[in-house]
């Protein structure tokens, strides 16, 4: 295939899970042709407005906001403004498209992608959607009939999209995520100061942290860490929760538990872990599959259409992960993780089955689909 120079608009964001796949697609486009010009469109005031420029790409923000699901006076007032901001965002998106003149528009989901893709399809521009979750988001479902191609990460997406437009691509992930060697495991254990003769659990709460995962850890610690005599834990509690965890851990002599708000070398954290405890956002699930790790997922109940449960169940149904419900986690999560970490045969089975579901070349598959659309 000839990778000619393109002009590509990539839209999405408003929530964190959409940013990395978008950047990964952009980097792959630049890799196949460094002259390709890329413009991102996101939501004003959201994290993509900081993270995308850090990766070396230009981004323009729209005044779009999402609906708030929790009932409060502030949220009711905010939700009342959503239709007006949406209309203003479509008008702004049309102007951006006319000025940038892209060959194709790529949407990666989240409410920030809706105005741009709507405007692009109205203007008869070629468009592609990348749906990261096992349950399609509202924006992508609305636009499925209007775009040329829909790249998905899970089977059974025909219930949301036209079957003839679906391409099984997987979710773009960081290139350092792969099945790790024994040497990489030891490097990870050394970096985090762990004992190679013990078993290791990684608890990942995300950059902002997970209240449920932190509550579960605190409950287990308060109970005296039952069943954890030969286990060491790396616990990412998140920036938001770190001060409270500092207060909780003060005066407790627990050398087998290391916690921090953020993990810089996530590849080595994955490498050293026998078991990973995580939320089941699309990127996390894809990375766990690619690293062939045994995981205990705790789907967040605070996401649209409960898509984290759908993501986790796609693995659970294939005996590739364990699921603990959010409401049950404070009492059941650590016991489940400890049972698993002491069962090497089960760890191997889950890891092998997860790896079989991995699609590590997702970004390249999506880039090839972009070129196929434009070749028609």
HELIX and SHEET records of a PDB file:
HELIX    1   1 UNK A   16  UNK A   18  5                                   3    
HELIX    2   2 UNK A   19  UNK A   32  1                                  14    
HELIX    3   3 UNK A   48  UNK A   54  1                                   7    
HELIX    4   4 UNK A   73  UNK A  100  1                                  28    
HELIX    5   5 UNK A  112  UNK A  122  1                                  11    
HELIX    6   6 UNK A  138  UNK A  143  1                                   6    
HELIX    7   7 UNK A  157  UNK A  159  5                                   3    
HELIX    8   8 UNK A  163  UNK A  165  5                                   3    
HELIX    9   9 UNK A  182  UNK A  191  1                                  10    
HELIX   10  10 UNK A  211  UNK A  222  1                                  12    
HELIX   11  11 UNK A  242  UNK A  249  1                                   8    
HELIX   12  12 UNK A  266  UNK A  272  1                                   7    
HELIX   13  13 UNK A  282  UNK A  290  1                                   9    
HELIX   14  14 UNK A  304  UNK A  306  5                                   3    
HELIX   15  15 UNK A  307  UNK A  316  1                                  10    
HELIX   16  16 UNK A  326  UNK A  328  5                                   3    
HELIX   17  17 UNK A  329  UNK A  341  1                                  13    
HELIX   18  18 UNK A  344  UNK A  356  1                                  13    
HELIX   19  19 UNK A  362  UNK A  375  1                                  14    
SHEET    1   A 7 UNK A  58  UNK A  62  0                                        
SHEET    2   A 7 UNK A  37  UNK A  43  1                                        
SHEET    3   A 7 UNK A   7  UNK A  11  1                                        
SHEET    4   A 7 UNK A 104  UNK A 107  1                                        
SHEET    5   A 7 UNK A 126  UNK A 131  1                                        
SHEET    6   A 7 UNK A 149  UNK A 152  1                                        
SHEET    7   A 7 UNK A 166  UNK A 168  1                                        
SHEET    1   B 6 UNK A 257  UNK A 260  0                                        
SHEET    2   B 6 UNK A 231  UNK A 236  1                                        
SHEET    3   B 6 UNK A 199  UNK A 204  1                                        
SHEET    4   B 6 UNK A 275  UNK A 278  1                                        
SHEET    5   B 6 UNK A 294  UNK A 297  1                                        
SHEET    6   B 6 UNK A 322  UNK A 323  1                                        
END                                                                             
